[in-house]
Amino acid sequence: MVMQATLRQNFLHFLFGLVLLFIPIVFFLNHENQTALAEAETHITVTAASLNVRTLPSIEGKIIQVVHRGDIFKVTDTQAGWDRIELISAETGWVKSDAVQPTLGETYTVIQSKVNGLNVHRSADLQSTIISHLSPGHDYKVMNQSGQLIEVQSPDGPGWVASQWVTQQLKQMDSAQKKASVTAAALTIRELPESSSQALGYLHKDDLVRIQSEQAGWAKIMTSTNIIGWISKSYLSFSANDKAKKNQSNGTTTSSTPTKSSNQTVQLAAPPSNKNVLKGKTIVLDPGHGGKDDGTTSVSGTPEKTLTLETAELVAQKLSLAGAHVVLTRTNDTYISLDKRVSISEAQNADAFISLHYNASPIPFVKGISSYYYTKNKDQELASDILDGVLSSTGLSSRGTRFDDLHVLRENTQPCTLIELGFVSNKSEDQAVETNRFRIEVADGVYNGLVTYFSSK
């Protein structure tokens, strides 16, 4: 009995060993198969003016859709002169192989809104904060998808939309011949090919872009940060590929330098060249709170310290482009004492010190922007001009310019002000101020306020 039990036990150990050996082999083979399939994945571009998509690889198949020249689709099978393609609806159908051609290079997916003002949400939850809106007729690049929600690159950064309100389309990544570099020191990206159209962002000299189309002196481009919009073609150099190759041969790379804001690139329109009153002025920007000091918290859960730093970075970029010497009291999530903030202002002999904050109240409907001063003769004009500039650019309501006994103002010997940029305790106002568009507007407003202030000196 003991010998039989020992033999049985040895046999079971042998079987268990075979199983352990078999599992990684199956996993390896499966992984190799998936890799091969991924590598074999291809896309086709429709070359016919219109092309029927059928249920079967035969003209006897029922027509389920008509596609058009330039449309791009993923190929899932090929059979006797027919290609099975995957439609945007996730259905599959068959098209004639002689009416399509292989799509060279990478592809990406864009959406277009079916409705005006489609809500873009901060997270993959339709109850989350609305950060932007989409308009029909414009391409927005798809970043991710979760069920019936799609993450897109909106004008105000990455956000989520309901798939039922959009149409999707595959597009081919532009070839190397369609790259270009920016020749202007500052170049505005616009929503439409016209100078009066809304600014979506801004490019620097030598930034590389991909050209998607051209129209009457304008180029529709995609930036390295996935912003799609229109720029003036006259400020582009189409020798970007040669430049990139030269940089690679020198061991360097050419890329844009993004300005951090809510995990996305936010770029500002350049100030008018005729307004040079800020040139050489030293402006100290003080992003309120930081480190262990969160400040208040918005209704959507964002700490004030995050909002103030993101805002200060954009204001700094705008003022720097105007020729100002800009100093930030903090450039990351660090605690800086009030005394230290004042000492930075005085050590820099600041021409203007601006402390940036966001407001909160236990009364949820309180709203508006306010600015503060301590010394009337030294500070009130600066506080008033900055407030007027920001009110004009953002369109929010005014709570006025007021006296307040605040440390960074009271102890500061330089011209100074503190501005509260709206109430994050007010749900509707928080939805506005937590967008990159609002921060761009604040940057414009601070710039205009400083131009007014220094123009009178």
Disulfide bonds with the S-S distance in Angstrom:
none
